[in-house]
Amino acid sequence: MQSPHETGATGVASANAAGPALTAEALVRAFGGRRAVNGVSLTLQEGACLALFGPNGAGKTTLLRLLGGLLKPTTGTTRLHGQPLPGEAETRRLVGLISHHAMLYPALSVRENVRFAAECQGVIDADDATTRVLTQLRVLDRADTAVRYLSRGLQQRVSIARALVHGPQLVLLDEPYTGLDETGAQALTDALGALKANGATLVLVTHNLSEGLALATHSAIMQSGKFVDEQLVSSSGIDVPGYQAKYRALVHEGLA
Ligand SMILES: Nc1ncnc2c1ncn2[C@@H]1O[C@H](COP(=O)(O)OP(=O)(O)OP(=O)(O)O)[C@@H](O)[C@H]1O
């Protein structure tokens, strides 16, 4: 297992020879003088997946929003493929955000919701892309149902489809498995695996260590706005019980 220090990089880094897809330098975000994110730097290549762990209030969601250009940092910069993250409309085309807020129109059908998102993102064949992503999330059989009639888990699948329909380069996921059954969770894992294989960069926030580590190429533990541990995850995976012990020591026993 290679540590970030062994890569010679600041923060999380992968060994891919291509230029970095996502970089953040010394990100700070304060709310009313309190720093929710307090000096985070990272570098991720295309196809990398960072699993981000930490206790409630550690700053994970705030960091995700900074990385996606959805929130302005107090200081520091975020770059996607070397470019400072662009304005809001442009950002939406490059970024897919999956959070626990469904962000769907309840009166519109599943298909209408996803197709509308595709059209807003400038997808050329929005109908095809919609059918493809609904098939991938295993919710095509409910395509004509108004979203308000769906269960929470099915709404989550539609919400994920909406976020992925335009094939984003950067996918930010905030507890995406919450509320999904086994089929939904597997469909999400498959969809994320396909995105990674196509070169998308993923940042996944979860409280479930084994779920997060299953997809991860890198992991980080965040506490009080800072990374207190970072590591590369080898292709053969990671010792989950060992990682859980380390997490407990850092976060619950205050050994950071
Ligand atoms: N818009 C805001 N205004 C004021 N404070 C905020 C705002 N957003 C986040 N915070 C504060 O920033 C800190 C980090 O919040 P954040 O939501 O990023 O944590 P988190 O690690 O995602 O937590 P959780 O695991 O509970 O989702 C918290 O103290 C929170 O109250």
The ligand as a Gaussian input file, in Angstrom:
#p B3LYP/6-31G(d) Opt

LIG

0 1
 N      -24.693000      26.768000       4.812000
 C      -24.122000      26.629000       6.012000
 N      -24.167000      27.630000       6.910000
 C      -23.566000      27.513000       8.117000
 N      -22.879000      26.427000       8.519000
 C      -22.807000      25.400000       7.655000
 C      -23.415000      25.447000       6.369000
 N      -23.156000      24.271000       5.738000
 C      -22.437000      23.538000       6.601000
 N      -22.232000      24.208000       7.736000
 C      -21.455000      23.743000       8.900000
 O      -20.235000      23.211000       8.430000
 C      -19.861000      22.067000       9.183000
 C      -19.634000      20.889000       8.245000
 O      -20.887000      20.519000       7.680000
 P      -21.015000      19.396000       6.560000
 O      -22.438000      19.293000       6.186000
 O      -20.028000      19.684000       5.491000
 O      -20.538000      18.100000       7.377000
 P      -20.594000      16.550000       6.962000
 O      -19.261000      15.981000       7.233000
 O      -21.129000      16.422000       5.592000
 O      -21.633000      16.000000       8.032000
 P      -22.726000      14.777000       7.959000
 O      -21.937000      13.498000       8.039000
 O      -23.534000      15.012000       9.172000
 O      -23.508000      14.935000       6.688000
 C      -20.967000      21.852000      10.209000
 O      -20.573000      22.413000      11.424000
 C      -22.137000      22.583000       9.615000
 O      -23.011000      23.044000      10.620000

